[in-house]
Every structure is written in structure tokens, then in C-alpha cells.
């Protein structure tokens, strides 16, 4: 599963990358620190999954999500934000986000989502 990470914080990008690096079946194919770079890279790289921050320079993860929504092949989208307000959650889910997590309390859930996706897509590789 090819994954793209868009977050304005280098620390968060590095933490997500290292957290997912050892997960067999996951390949980090790119990073972006702003909305414009994220939108362009997602169009070009066509990841299977995208992790988006809401607040980024040059736009927001919500703007990127709206652009992703226009594509014929939409990746799985995880919103990971410090702004877990109900209006943002509702807007993101309406635009097609698959998951909406709060960075302060749900960070590890990102790993759990990918772990679950990999195990269900590769049943032969599941532990008994």
C-alpha cells in the first residue's frame, strides 16, 4: 500500500514515516509540508492512502481533500489534526475522508488503521 503524508510539521511527518516504515506492506512514497505540494504530488503519485493535516501553509487539508475527491481513483484518506472540532470532522467526512483523528489522543490509531488494512488485504499473511 503506497502512502503519502502531508503535514506542515517536519516532526509529525518524521514520526508518521518512522511509525509506518516497519509495517510490512506499507510504502511511504512522499511527503509534503503545504497544501499546494500535497495536491500536486497526490495527483502525480496516485497513492493508495493519504494522511492529511488540516492546517497547512497555502491552503488546508480540507482543500486537498476536495481536490482528491475530484479524482476518478480516490485514495483512502486519514485526517490527522490538532483541530478536532465537530465542524471540521463533519466537513471532512462529507468530502470523503475515511478517518478523522485528533493528533493529541489518536495518533496511534493511524498505525492501527494501516495494520488492519494490510491484514485484511493479505489474509494469508495474517497471524493465527
N, C-alpha and C positions, 0 to 999 in steps of 0.2 A: 504494500500500500504506500503510495507516494504522498508525502505530507509537506505542506507549505505553511510557514509560520510568519504571521505579520503582527508585530508589536513594536511600539516605539522604544521600549526599554531593552537595551542590549542584555541586561541581566536576565530578564524574563525569557528572551529568545534563547540565550545560552542554557538556561535552566530547563526549558522545554526540550531543546535539542538533546541535551545530555540525558534527560529523563526517558526520552523515546528512543535514543540511539541503540540501546541494548535490547530493545523489543524486537524479536525476530519477526520479519515480515513487514517492518516499517522502515521506510527510507525517507529521510529529510531531504527534499530536493531544492529547498530555497528558503530565504528569509527576506523580509522587508521591514523597514522601520517607518514607512509612511504609506498613506492610502494610495497615492499615485503609483509608487513602485509595486505595491501589492497587487493592484488591479492589473497592471501590465504583465507582471510575472505570472499571475494566475492564468491569464489568457494564453500566454506563451507555453507555460509548462504543463498545464492541464493536470493538476494534482488530483488525487482521489479524495483527499481531505485537506481542509484549511482550518487553521487556528487563527482567529482574529481578535484583536483588541478593539474596543470601541473608540477610545480616544487616541488619535494619532495625528501627527502633523499633516497638513494638506488634505484633510478630509477625515472621515471616520470609518471604522469597521462597518458601520451601517451602510455607508456609501459603497464600500467594496462589496458588501453582501448584495446590495441592489444590483450592482453590475454583474456579479456572479449569477444572479437569478435570471439574467437575460441569455445566458449560455444554454446551448442545447444539452450539453452534458454537465450537470451540476455536481460539484464535489460535496461530500459531507462537510458541514460547517459547524465548528465549535466556536462560540463566542466565549472569550475568557477576559473578564473585565474587572476593574475596580469600581465600576458604576453599575451595580446590580439592581438598579431601580426598576420597578414594575413596568413603567412606560417603555424603557429600553428593552426589557425582556419581551414584552408584547410586540413591539415593532420588529425586533429581530426574528421572532418566531413567525410573524406574519410574512416576513420577507424570505422565509425558508431556512432559517438556522435550525440545525438538528439538536443542538445542545446550547445551553446558556449557563455559564458557570461564573461564580464570584472568585476572583484571584485569592482573596484573603481566606476563604474557607473551603473552596472546592478544587484547588489546584491539582491534587492527586487524582481527581475524578477524570481528568484528561487521559492519564495513563490507563485507568480502568476502562474507559471507552475503547481505546485502541486495543487493549488486551482482549476485550470481549469481541470486537470486530474481527481481529485476527483469528481467534479461536473458533468463531462461527463460520468464517470463510474457509478455514482449513481444518475440518473436523478430524482428519487423520492425524494432525499434529497435536490434538488435544491430549492432555494428560488424563488418565483414567482414575 
